[in-house]
Amino acid sequence: MEASDRNTEWRKQLRQALNAKERTEIERVKMPELPPKERIKSQRLEVNTGLTPEMAQREAKRCMDCATPTCMEGCPVGINIPGFIKQIEIGEFKGAADILKQTSALPAVCGRVCPQEKQCESKCFYLQKLKKAPVAIGYLERFASDYAWESERTSKPKIENSLGGIAVVGSGPSGLSFAGDMAKKGYDVTVFEALHEIGGVLKYGIPEFRLPNRIVDKEIESLRKLGVKFETNFIVGMTKSIEELKAEGFRAFYIASGAGLPRFMNIPGENLNGVLSSNEYLTRVNLMGADGADSDTPVFCGKNVVVVGGGNTAMDSVRTARRLGAERAMIVYRRSEAEMPARLEEVKHAKEEGCEFITLANPVEYIADEQGRVKQVKLQKMELGEPDASGRRSPVPVAGAEYLIDADVVIVAVGVSPNPIIPHSVAGLEVSKKGTIVVDEKTMQSNLPELYAGGDIVRGGATVILAMGDGRRAAEYMHRQLQQQT
Ligand SMILES: Cc1cc2nc3c(=O)[nH]c(=O)nc-3n(C[C@H](O)[C@H](O)[C@H](O)COP(=O)(O)OP(=O)(O)OC[C@H]3O[C@@H](n4cnc5c(N)ncnc54)[C@H](O)[C@@H]3O)c2cc1C
Protein backbone atom coordinates (compact mmCIF):
# COMPACT_ATOMS: atom_id res chain seq x y z
CA MET A 1 0.00 0.00 0.00
CA GLU A 2 1.04 3.57 -0.67
CA ALA A 3 2.47 5.53 2.26
CA SER A 4 0.07 8.31 1.28
CA ASP A 5 -3.04 6.08 1.47
CA ARG A 6 -5.39 6.98 4.33
CA ASN A 7 -6.36 3.33 4.88
CA THR A 8 -2.91 2.06 5.72
CA GLU A 9 -2.71 0.42 9.13
CA TRP A 10 -0.25 3.00 10.47
CA ARG A 11 -2.56 5.87 9.47
CA LYS A 12 -5.47 4.19 11.27
CA GLN A 13 -3.31 3.67 14.36
CA LEU A 14 -2.15 7.27 14.23
CA ARG A 15 -5.73 8.49 14.23
CA GLN A 16 -6.45 6.35 17.28
CA ALA A 17 -3.26 7.31 19.15
CA LEU A 18 -4.42 10.88 19.74
CA ASN A 19 -8.12 11.62 19.84
CA ALA A 20 -9.78 14.52 18.00
CA LYS A 21 -10.18 16.64 21.13
CA GLU A 22 -6.51 16.30 22.01
CA ARG A 23 -5.55 17.31 18.49
CA THR A 24 -7.75 20.40 18.47
CA GLU A 25 -6.30 21.57 21.79
CA ILE A 26 -2.84 22.01 20.27
CA GLU A 27 -2.19 25.63 19.33
CA ARG A 28 -1.10 26.53 15.80
CA VAL A 29 2.66 26.81 15.55
CA LYS A 30 4.26 30.24 15.16
CA MET A 31 6.90 30.58 12.45
CA PRO A 32 10.23 31.71 13.97
CA GLU A 33 11.33 35.00 12.42
CA LEU A 34 14.42 37.20 12.46
CA PRO A 35 13.72 40.32 14.55
CA PRO A 36 12.70 43.30 12.37
CA LYS A 37 15.71 45.43 13.40
CA GLU A 38 18.12 42.71 12.35
CA ARG A 39 16.39 41.60 9.15
CA ILE A 40 16.07 45.06 7.61
CA LYS A 41 19.86 45.30 7.51
CA SER A 42 20.00 43.13 4.41
CA GLN A 43 17.96 42.27 1.35
CA ARG A 44 19.30 38.73 1.57
CA LEU A 45 18.39 37.68 5.11
CA GLU A 46 15.33 35.42 5.00
CA VAL A 47 12.68 36.70 7.43
CA ASN A 48 11.05 33.35 8.25
CA THR A 49 13.67 30.98 9.58
CA GLY A 50 11.69 27.72 9.41
CA LEU A 51 10.19 25.20 11.87
CA THR A 52 12.30 22.78 13.90
CA PRO A 53 11.44 19.05 13.56
CA GLU A 54 9.74 19.18 16.99
CA MET A 55 7.61 22.16 15.99
CA ALA A 56 6.68 20.52 12.69
CA GLN A 57 5.70 17.22 14.30
CA ARG A 58 3.58 18.99 16.90
CA GLU A 59 1.82 21.04 14.20
CA ALA A 60 1.30 17.87 12.13
CA LYS A 61 -0.59 16.36 15.07
CA ARG A 62 -3.25 19.05 14.66
CA CYS A 63 -4.22 17.62 11.26
CA MET A 64 -7.33 15.44 11.70
CA ASP A 65 -6.61 13.30 8.61
CA CYS A 66 -10.17 14.07 7.46
CA ALA A 67 -11.98 11.40 5.43
CA THR A 68 -12.79 14.15 2.91
CA PRO A 69 -9.77 16.46 3.01
CA THR A 70 -11.29 19.78 1.94
CA CYS A 71 -7.83 21.39 2.13
CA MET A 72 -6.93 19.52 -1.07
CA GLU A 73 -9.82 21.19 -2.92
CA GLY A 74 -8.06 24.49 -2.24
CA CYS A 75 -4.78 23.35 -3.86
CA PRO A 76 -4.55 23.96 -7.63
CA VAL A 77 -1.87 21.27 -8.04
CA GLY A 78 -3.74 18.72 -5.89
CA ILE A 79 -1.07 18.00 -3.28
CA ASN A 80 -1.97 15.05 -1.02
CA ILE A 81 -1.99 17.32 2.02
CA PRO A 82 -3.00 14.92 4.82
CA GLY A 83 -0.69 12.31 3.27
CA PHE A 84 2.44 14.43 3.59
CA ILE A 85 1.43 15.87 6.98
CA LYS A 86 0.93 12.42 8.52
CA GLN A 87 4.40 11.44 7.30
CA ILE A 88 5.73 14.43 9.23
CA GLU A 89 3.78 13.39 12.32
CA ILE A 90 5.58 10.02 12.40
CA GLY A 91 8.96 11.63 11.67
CA GLU A 92 9.21 10.38 8.07
CA PHE A 93 10.29 13.73 6.68
CA LYS A 94 11.73 12.27 3.49
CA GLY A 95 8.46 10.42 2.89
CA ALA A 96 6.63 13.75 3.29
CA ALA A 97 8.94 15.40 0.74
CA ASP A 98 8.43 12.53 -1.69
CA ILE A 99 4.63 12.94 -1.51
CA LEU A 100 4.98 16.67 -2.16
CA LYS A 101 7.18 16.02 -5.18
CA GLN A 102 4.57 13.70 -6.73
CA THR A 103 2.39 16.67 -7.69
CA SER A 104 4.47 19.82 -7.14
CA ALA A 105 7.70 20.73 -8.92
CA LEU A 106 8.39 23.54 -6.44
CA PRO A 107 7.22 22.67 -2.90
CA ALA A 108 9.90 24.70 -1.10
CA VAL A 109 8.83 27.72 -3.15
CA CYS A 110 5.11 27.20 -2.59
CA GLY A 111 5.66 26.68 1.14
CA ARG A 112 7.12 30.19 1.18
CA VAL A 113 5.04 32.27 -1.23
CA CYS A 114 1.63 30.67 -1.82
CA PRO A 115 -1.33 32.64 -0.48
CA GLN A 116 -2.30 29.68 1.73
CA GLU A 117 -4.86 31.78 3.61
CA LYS A 118 -6.85 32.00 0.36
CA GLN A 119 -6.19 28.41 -0.78
CA CYS A 120 -5.54 25.16 1.15
CA GLU A 121 -5.67 26.69 4.65
CA SER A 122 -8.90 28.56 3.86
CA LYS A 123 -10.62 25.17 3.41
CA CYS A 124 -9.12 23.50 6.49
CA PHE A 125 -11.51 21.76 8.90
CA TYR A 126 -10.26 23.90 11.80
CA LEU A 127 -11.28 27.14 10.11
CA GLN A 128 -14.45 25.87 8.48
CA LYS A 129 -15.93 23.88 11.37
CA LEU A 130 -14.19 25.02 14.56
CA LYS A 131 -13.46 28.67 13.65
CA LYS A 132 -9.90 28.08 14.83
CA ALA A 133 -6.57 28.82 13.15
CA PRO A 134 -6.08 26.32 10.30
CA VAL A 135 -3.28 23.76 10.23
CA ALA A 136 -0.13 25.57 9.06
CA ILE A 137 0.03 23.65 5.77
CA GLY A 138 2.41 26.11 4.09
CA TYR A 139 4.90 26.04 6.96
CA LEU A 140 4.82 22.22 6.97
CA GLU A 141 5.30 22.08 3.20
CA ARG A 142 8.35 24.31 3.53
CA PHE A 143 9.68 22.23 6.44
CA ALA A 144 9.46 18.89 4.62
CA SER A 145 11.06 20.22 1.42
CA ASP A 146 13.89 21.99 3.23
CA TYR A 147 14.54 19.03 5.50
CA ALA A 148 14.80 16.60 2.60
CA TRP A 149 17.45 18.78 0.96
CA GLU A 150 19.41 19.47 4.07
CA SER A 151 19.64 15.77 4.83
CA GLU A 152 20.42 15.12 1.14
CA ARG A 153 17.97 12.30 1.04
CA THR A 154 15.78 13.28 -1.90
CA SER A 155 15.01 10.38 -4.19
CA LYS A 156 16.87 10.42 -7.52
CA PRO A 157 14.41 9.54 -10.24
CA LYS A 158 15.47 7.40 -13.19
CA ILE A 159 13.77 8.62 -16.35
CA GLU A 160 14.30 7.78 -20.01
CA ASN A 161 13.58 10.76 -22.25
CA SER A 162 12.48 8.87 -25.35
CA LEU A 163 9.11 10.38 -26.30
CA GLY A 164 10.42 13.31 -28.35
CA GLY A 165 11.31 16.94 -27.90
CA ILE A 166 9.04 19.44 -26.14
CA ALA A 167 9.85 23.15 -25.92
CA VAL A 168 8.84 25.37 -23.01
CA VAL A 169 8.94 29.15 -23.39
CA GLY A 170 9.71 30.80 -20.05
CA SER A 171 11.23 29.39 -16.87
CA GLY A 172 8.82 30.78 -14.26
CA PRO A 173 6.77 28.48 -12.03
CA SER A 174 4.36 27.55 -14.80
CA GLY A 175 7.09 26.49 -17.24
CA LEU A 176 9.00 24.64 -14.50
CA SER A 177 5.92 22.77 -13.30
CA PHE A 178 5.05 21.72 -16.86
CA ALA A 179 8.67 20.74 -17.60
CA GLY A 180 8.88 18.52 -14.50
CA ASP A 181 5.68 16.66 -15.32
CA MET A 182 6.61 16.12 -18.97
CA ALA A 183 10.11 14.92 -18.08
CA LYS A 184 8.58 12.44 -15.62
CA LYS A 185 6.36 11.16 -18.43
CA GLY A 186 9.46 10.50 -20.55
CA TYR A 187 9.75 13.52 -22.88
CA ASP A 188 12.94 15.35 -23.77
CA VAL A 189 12.12 18.82 -22.42
CA THR A 190 14.01 22.05 -23.18
CA VAL A 191 13.10 25.29 -21.39
CA PHE A 192 13.99 28.50 -23.26
CA GLU A 193 14.44 31.57 -21.06
CA ALA A 194 14.94 35.15 -22.24
CA LEU A 195 16.90 36.23 -19.14
CA HIS A 196 20.31 35.02 -17.97
CA GLU A 197 18.74 33.45 -14.84
CA ILE A 198 16.19 30.66 -14.57
CA GLY A 199 13.09 31.08 -12.38
CA GLY A 200 11.03 33.96 -13.82
CA VAL A 201 9.40 36.11 -11.13
CA LEU A 202 10.74 33.73 -8.46
CA LYS A 203 14.20 35.16 -9.21
CA TYR A 204 13.70 38.63 -10.67
CA GLY A 205 10.59 39.67 -8.72
CA ILE A 206 10.29 38.09 -5.28
CA PRO A 207 13.15 39.31 -3.05
CA GLU A 208 15.54 37.00 -1.26
CA PHE A 209 14.27 38.00 2.18
CA ARG A 210 11.12 36.05 1.23
CA LEU A 211 12.42 33.46 -1.18
CA PRO A 212 16.19 32.92 -1.24
CA ASN A 213 17.67 32.20 -4.68
CA ARG A 214 19.37 29.08 -3.32
CA ILE A 215 15.89 27.58 -2.74
CA VAL A 216 14.81 28.26 -6.32
CA ASP A 217 18.14 26.88 -7.59
CA LYS A 218 17.67 23.67 -5.62
CA GLU A 219 14.23 23.14 -7.15
CA ILE A 220 15.75 23.76 -10.60
CA GLU A 221 18.51 21.28 -9.81
CA SER A 222 15.86 18.61 -9.13
CA LEU A 223 14.42 19.30 -12.58
CA ARG A 224 17.87 18.99 -14.18
CA LYS A 225 18.20 15.61 -12.48
CA LEU A 226 14.94 14.61 -14.18
CA GLY A 227 16.62 15.45 -17.49
CA VAL A 228 15.12 18.91 -18.16
CA LYS A 229 17.47 21.13 -20.22
CA PHE A 230 17.66 24.92 -19.94
CA GLU A 231 18.71 27.49 -22.57
CA THR A 232 19.14 30.99 -21.12
CA ASN A 233 19.50 34.31 -22.99
CA PHE A 234 17.14 32.87 -25.60
CA ILE A 235 14.12 34.93 -26.61
CA VAL A 236 11.67 32.71 -28.46
CA GLY A 237 10.19 34.88 -31.21
CA MET A 238 13.49 36.78 -31.62
CA THR A 239 16.50 34.47 -31.12
CA LYS A 240 14.51 31.79 -32.95
CA SER A 241 10.84 31.56 -33.88
CA ILE A 242 8.43 28.80 -32.92
CA GLU A 243 8.50 27.73 -36.61
CA GLU A 244 12.29 27.40 -36.54
CA LEU A 245 12.15 25.35 -33.35
CA LYS A 246 9.50 23.15 -34.93
CA ALA A 247 11.80 22.62 -37.92
CA GLU A 248 14.52 21.56 -35.46
CA GLY A 249 12.24 18.74 -34.28
CA PHE A 250 10.25 20.02 -31.29
CA ARG A 251 6.91 18.22 -31.32
CA ALA A 252 4.89 20.61 -29.16
CA PHE A 253 5.21 23.85 -27.18
CA TYR A 254 4.14 25.15 -23.78
CA ILE A 255 4.09 28.94 -23.60
CA ALA A 256 4.66 30.24 -20.07
CA SER A 257 6.08 33.64 -20.88
CA GLY A 258 4.37 35.46 -18.01
CA ALA A 259 3.10 38.99 -17.55
CA GLY A 260 6.18 41.09 -17.00
CA LEU A 261 5.07 44.29 -18.67
CA PRO A 262 4.54 47.01 -16.05
CA ARG A 263 1.36 49.09 -16.04
CA PHE A 264 1.33 52.79 -15.24
CA MET A 265 -1.54 55.10 -14.28
CA ASN A 266 -1.07 57.73 -17.01
CA ILE A 267 -1.07 60.65 -14.60
CA PRO A 268 0.98 63.87 -14.90
CA GLY A 269 4.62 63.51 -13.86
CA GLU A 270 4.91 59.75 -14.35
CA ASN A 271 7.95 60.30 -16.60
CA LEU A 272 9.89 62.26 -13.99
CA ASN A 273 13.27 61.06 -12.75
CA GLY A 274 12.69 59.02 -9.62
CA VAL A 275 9.38 57.47 -10.75
CA LEU A 276 9.84 53.85 -11.80
CA SER A 277 7.93 50.61 -12.10
CA SER A 278 8.19 47.94 -9.42
CA ASN A 279 9.40 45.53 -12.15
CA GLU A 280 12.39 47.73 -12.91
CA TYR A 281 13.12 48.41 -9.24
CA LEU A 282 12.91 44.79 -8.08
CA THR A 283 14.66 43.34 -11.13
CA ARG A 284 17.58 45.72 -10.75
CA VAL A 285 17.95 44.91 -7.07
CA ASN A 286 17.21 41.17 -7.16
CA LEU A 287 18.80 40.15 -10.43
CA MET A 288 21.47 42.76 -11.02
CA GLY A 289 22.64 43.54 -7.49
CA ALA A 290 21.79 47.25 -7.88
CA ASP A 291 21.56 47.58 -4.10
CA GLY A 292 25.28 46.77 -3.68
CA ALA A 293 27.93 49.46 -3.16
CA ASP A 294 29.99 47.99 -6.03
CA SER A 295 27.13 48.03 -8.55
CA ASP A 296 27.82 49.81 -11.88
CA THR A 297 24.17 50.85 -12.09
CA PRO A 298 22.99 51.34 -8.50
CA VAL A 299 19.38 52.27 -7.77
CA PHE A 300 18.79 55.61 -6.07
CA CYS A 301 17.73 54.53 -2.58
CA GLY A 302 15.74 57.60 -1.55
CA LYS A 303 14.78 59.04 1.83
CA ASN A 304 11.02 59.22 1.34
CA VAL A 305 9.90 56.32 -0.86
CA VAL A 306 6.29 56.03 -1.97
CA VAL A 307 5.08 52.68 -3.33
CA VAL A 308 1.74 52.78 -5.13
CA GLY A 309 -0.35 49.57 -4.83
CA GLY A 310 -1.49 46.96 -2.31
CA GLY A 311 -0.42 43.61 -3.78
CA ASN A 312 2.58 41.36 -3.15
CA THR A 313 4.68 43.37 -5.59
CA ALA A 314 3.97 46.57 -3.66
CA MET A 315 4.88 44.88 -0.34
CA ASP A 316 8.10 43.50 -1.81
CA SER A 317 9.01 46.97 -3.13
CA VAL A 318 8.28 48.88 0.08
CA ARG A 319 10.19 46.36 2.21
CA THR A 320 13.11 46.51 -0.24
CA ALA A 321 13.12 50.32 0.03
CA ARG A 322 13.28 50.01 3.82
CA ARG A 323 16.23 47.65 3.56
CA LEU A 324 17.96 50.06 1.18
CA GLY A 325 17.77 52.75 3.85
CA ALA A 326 14.57 54.74 3.27
CA GLU A 327 13.61 56.72 6.38
CA ARG A 328 9.99 56.66 5.31
CA ALA A 329 8.90 53.75 3.14
CA MET A 330 5.21 54.26 2.42
CA ILE A 331 2.48 52.20 0.81
CA VAL A 332 -0.17 54.33 -0.90
CA TYR A 333 -3.29 52.26 -1.62
CA ARG A 334 -6.62 53.47 -2.96
CA ARG A 335 -8.84 51.09 -0.95
CA SER A 336 -8.63 50.11 2.73
CA GLU A 337 -6.31 47.49 4.18
CA ALA A 338 -9.12 44.89 4.19
CA GLU A 339 -9.18 44.93 0.37
CA MET A 340 -5.42 44.59 -0.11
CA PRO A 341 -4.60 41.59 -2.33
CA ALA A 342 -1.17 41.00 -0.72
CA ARG A 343 -0.55 37.93 1.45
CA LEU A 344 -1.44 38.68 5.07
CA GLU A 345 2.02 37.69 6.27
CA GLU A 346 3.67 40.23 3.95
CA VAL A 347 1.49 43.04 5.28
CA LYS A 348 2.31 42.01 8.86
CA HIS A 349 6.04 41.84 8.12
CA ALA A 350 6.02 45.20 6.31
CA LYS A 351 4.42 46.88 9.32
CA GLU A 352 6.84 45.25 11.77
CA GLU A 353 9.68 46.62 9.65
CA GLY A 354 8.41 50.18 9.98
CA CYS A 355 6.73 50.61 6.58
CA GLU A 356 3.87 53.10 6.68
CA PHE A 357 0.44 52.45 5.19
CA ILE A 358 -1.48 55.34 3.65
CA THR A 359 -4.79 53.81 2.64
CA LEU A 360 -7.82 55.33 0.90
CA ALA A 361 -5.50 57.56 -1.11
CA ASN A 362 -4.59 57.59 -4.80
CA PRO A 363 -1.83 59.56 -6.58
CA VAL A 364 -3.15 62.05 -9.13
CA GLU A 365 0.09 63.89 -9.95
CA TYR A 366 3.85 63.76 -9.36
CA ILE A 367 5.52 67.13 -8.79
CA ALA A 368 9.10 67.89 -9.85
CA ASP A 369 11.96 69.90 -8.33
CA GLU A 370 14.06 72.29 -10.48
CA GLN A 371 16.14 69.37 -11.83
CA GLY A 372 13.09 67.46 -13.06
CA ARG A 373 13.22 64.95 -10.24
CA VAL A 374 10.13 63.94 -8.30
CA LYS A 375 9.84 65.78 -4.96
CA GLN A 376 6.16 65.40 -4.03
CA VAL A 377 3.10 63.27 -4.72
CA LYS A 378 -0.36 64.81 -4.90
CA LEU A 379 -2.80 62.37 -3.32
CA GLN A 380 -6.55 62.22 -3.79
CA LYS A 381 -8.48 61.09 -0.72
CA MET A 382 -10.79 58.14 -1.43
CA GLU A 383 -13.72 56.44 0.25
CA LEU A 384 -15.25 53.02 -0.30
CA GLY A 385 -18.30 52.64 -2.53
CA GLU A 386 -20.22 49.64 -3.85
CA PRO A 387 -18.38 46.36 -4.64
CA ASP A 388 -16.88 46.24 -8.16
CA ALA A 389 -16.23 43.34 -10.55
CA SER A 390 -13.48 42.01 -8.24
CA GLY A 391 -16.02 41.74 -5.39
CA ARG A 392 -14.12 44.30 -3.33
CA ARG A 393 -15.60 47.66 -2.36
CA SER A 394 -14.63 50.17 -5.00
CA PRO A 395 -12.56 53.29 -4.29
CA VAL A 396 -14.43 56.57 -4.90
CA PRO A 397 -12.71 60.00 -4.85
CA VAL A 398 -13.75 62.39 -2.07
CA ALA A 399 -14.52 65.66 -3.87
CA GLY A 400 -12.00 68.45 -3.21
CA ALA A 401 -9.87 66.36 -0.85
CA GLU A 402 -6.31 66.43 -2.18
CA TYR A 403 -3.04 66.76 -0.29
CA LEU A 404 0.72 66.57 -0.88
CA ILE A 405 3.34 64.26 0.59
CA ASP A 406 7.13 64.41 0.09
CA ALA A 407 8.76 61.69 -2.02
CA ASP A 408 12.15 61.41 -3.72
CA VAL A 409 11.43 57.95 -5.16
CA VAL A 410 8.05 56.63 -6.38
CA ILE A 411 7.60 52.96 -7.26
CA VAL A 412 4.48 52.12 -9.26
CA ALA A 413 3.11 48.63 -8.50
CA VAL A 414 -0.41 48.76 -9.94
CA GLY A 415 -0.43 45.60 -12.02
CA VAL A 416 1.16 43.98 -15.05
CA SER A 417 0.28 43.05 -18.62
CA PRO A 418 1.26 39.95 -20.62
CA ASN A 419 4.67 39.79 -22.26
CA PRO A 420 3.85 40.56 -25.92
CA ILE A 421 6.56 38.78 -27.92
CA ILE A 422 4.91 35.38 -28.32
CA PRO A 423 1.35 36.67 -28.79
CA HIS A 424 2.70 39.01 -31.51
CA SER A 425 5.11 36.62 -33.21
CA VAL A 426 3.07 33.44 -33.70
CA ALA A 427 0.91 33.63 -36.82
CA GLY A 428 -2.72 32.62 -36.32
CA LEU A 429 -2.53 32.38 -32.51
CA GLU A 430 -5.74 33.55 -30.82
CA VAL A 431 -5.04 36.38 -28.40
CA SER A 432 -7.52 38.29 -26.19
CA LYS A 433 -7.98 42.08 -26.19
CA LYS A 434 -5.84 42.19 -23.04
CA GLY A 435 -3.00 40.44 -24.87
CA THR A 436 -3.36 37.10 -23.06
CA ILE A 437 -3.23 33.83 -25.02
CA VAL A 438 -6.68 32.25 -25.34
CA VAL A 439 -6.77 28.56 -24.30
CA ASP A 440 -9.31 25.87 -23.53
CA GLU A 441 -9.61 26.20 -19.74
CA LYS A 442 -9.65 22.46 -19.18
CA THR A 443 -6.77 21.40 -21.40
CA MET A 444 -4.74 24.66 -21.72
CA GLN A 445 -4.55 24.04 -25.49
CA SER A 446 -4.60 27.12 -27.75
CA ASN A 447 -6.30 27.31 -31.14
CA LEU A 448 -3.02 25.96 -32.60
CA PRO A 449 -3.11 22.24 -31.73
CA GLU A 450 0.60 21.85 -30.95
CA LEU A 451 0.74 24.94 -28.77
CA TYR A 452 -0.41 25.03 -25.14
CA ALA A 453 -0.13 27.95 -22.73
CA GLY A 454 -0.59 28.72 -19.04
CA GLY A 455 0.34 30.90 -16.10
CA ASP A 456 0.33 34.69 -16.28
CA ILE A 457 0.44 34.79 -20.11
CA VAL A 458 -3.06 33.29 -19.97
CA ARG A 459 -4.39 34.74 -16.70
CA GLY A 460 -2.67 38.13 -16.54
CA GLY A 461 -0.92 38.65 -13.17
CA ALA A 462 -2.02 35.77 -10.88
CA THR A 463 -0.24 33.47 -8.41
CA VAL A 464 2.58 30.94 -8.38
CA ILE A 465 0.32 28.01 -7.56
CA LEU A 466 -2.24 28.84 -10.25
CA ALA A 467 0.59 29.11 -12.77
CA MET A 468 1.87 25.71 -11.62
CA GLY A 469 -1.61 24.17 -11.77
CA ASP A 470 -1.89 25.30 -15.41
CA GLY A 471 1.45 23.65 -16.15
CA ARG A 472 0.28 20.37 -14.66
CA ARG A 473 -2.97 20.37 -16.64
CA ALA A 474 -1.21 21.27 -19.88
CA ALA A 475 1.27 18.42 -19.36
CA GLU A 476 -1.53 15.93 -18.80
CA TYR A 477 -3.50 16.92 -21.89
CA MET A 478 -0.51 17.41 -24.18
CA HIS A 479 0.67 13.92 -23.24
CA ARG A 480 -2.77 12.50 -24.10
CA GLN A 481 -2.74 14.28 -27.46
CA LEU A 482 0.79 13.11 -28.31
CA GLN A 483 -0.01 9.52 -27.34
CA GLN A 484 -2.96 9.54 -29.73
CA GLN A 485 -0.66 10.75 -32.51
CA THR A 486 1.92 7.96 -32.07
C1 LIG B 1 7.23 41.09 -7.12
C2 LIG B 1 6.24 39.98 -7.23
C3 LIG B 1 5.88 39.28 -6.09
C4 LIG B 1 4.97 38.23 -6.17
N1 LIG B 1 4.66 37.54 -5.04
C5 LIG B 1 3.85 36.45 -5.12
C6 LIG B 1 3.58 35.66 -3.96
O1 LIG B 1 4.03 35.96 -2.87
N2 LIG B 1 2.79 34.58 -4.09
C7 LIG B 1 2.27 34.21 -5.31
O2 LIG B 1 1.60 33.18 -5.39
N3 LIG B 1 2.48 34.95 -6.42
C8 LIG B 1 3.27 36.06 -6.36
N4 LIG B 1 3.50 36.82 -7.48
C9 LIG B 1 2.89 36.40 -8.77
C10 LIG B 1 3.63 35.19 -9.35
O3 LIG B 1 5.00 35.35 -9.18
C11 LIG B 1 3.26 35.01 -10.82
O4 LIG B 1 1.87 34.81 -10.91
C12 LIG B 1 4.00 33.79 -11.40
O5 LIG B 1 5.39 33.96 -11.33
C13 LIG B 1 3.59 33.55 -12.85
O6 LIG B 1 4.36 32.50 -13.34
P1 LIG B 1 4.66 32.30 -14.89
O7 LIG B 1 5.49 31.07 -14.98
O8 LIG B 1 3.38 32.34 -15.64
O9 LIG B 1 5.48 33.60 -15.35
P2 LIG B 1 6.82 34.29 -14.85
O10 LIG B 1 7.20 33.91 -13.48
O11 LIG B 1 6.63 35.73 -15.15
O12 LIG B 1 7.92 33.71 -15.83
C14 LIG B 1 7.87 33.98 -17.22
C15 LIG B 1 9.28 33.83 -17.79
O13 LIG B 1 9.19 33.82 -19.21
C16 LIG B 1 10.30 34.53 -19.73
N5 LIG B 1 9.96 34.96 -21.10
C17 LIG B 1 9.04 35.87 -21.48
N6 LIG B 1 8.98 35.95 -22.82
C18 LIG B 1 9.89 35.04 -23.29
C19 LIG B 1 10.28 34.65 -24.61
N7 LIG B 1 9.74 35.18 -25.69
N8 LIG B 1 11.25 33.70 -24.73
C20 LIG B 1 11.82 33.12 -23.63
N9 LIG B 1 11.47 33.47 -22.38
C21 LIG B 1 10.50 34.41 -22.21
C22 LIG B 1 10.48 35.68 -18.75
O14 LIG B 1 11.78 36.23 -18.82
C23 LIG B 1 10.21 34.98 -17.42
O15 LIG B 1 11.39 34.47 -16.85
C24 LIG B 1 4.39 37.89 -7.43
C25 LIG B 1 4.72 38.61 -8.59
C26 LIG B 1 5.65 39.65 -8.50
C27 LIG B 1 6.02 40.41 -9.74
The ligand as an ORCA input file, in Angstrom:
! r2SCAN-3c Opt
* xyz 0 1
  C       7.229     41.090     -7.122
  C       6.236     39.978     -7.233
  C       5.877     39.279     -6.091
  C       4.965     38.227     -6.169
  N       4.658     37.537     -5.041
  C       3.852     36.450     -5.115
  C       3.582     35.663     -3.958
  O       4.026     35.957     -2.867
  N       2.795     34.577     -4.093
  C       2.267     34.211     -5.311
  O       1.598     33.184     -5.385
  N       2.481     34.954     -6.424
  C       3.266     36.064     -6.356
  N       3.503     36.817     -7.480
  C       2.888     36.398     -8.768
  C       3.627     35.191     -9.350
  O       5.003     35.349     -9.184
  C       3.264     35.009    -10.822
  O       1.868     34.814    -10.906
  C       3.996     33.795    -11.399
  O       5.394     33.955    -11.332
  C       3.591     33.553    -12.854
  O       4.359     32.501    -13.339
  P       4.657     32.301    -14.892
  O       5.489     31.074    -14.976
  O       3.383     32.343    -15.644
  O       5.485     33.597    -15.348
  P       6.821     34.289    -14.853
  O       7.195     33.910    -13.477
  O       6.629     35.725    -15.154
  O       7.917     33.710    -15.833
  C       7.872     33.977    -17.220
  C       9.279     33.828    -17.789
  O       9.191     33.816    -19.211
  C      10.297     34.532    -19.725
  N       9.958     34.960    -21.104
  C       9.041     35.874    -21.484
  N       8.983     35.952    -22.822
  C       9.886     35.041    -23.294
  C      10.285     34.645    -24.608
  N       9.738     35.182    -25.692
  N      11.255     33.700    -24.731
  C      11.820     33.124    -23.634
  N      11.470     33.471    -22.381
  C      10.498     34.407    -22.206
  C      10.478     35.678    -18.751
  O      11.784     36.231    -18.818
  C      10.208     34.976    -17.419
  O      11.388     34.475    -16.854
  C       4.387     37.890     -7.430
  C       4.725     38.615     -8.590
  C       5.650     39.648     -8.496
  C       6.021     40.409     -9.738
*
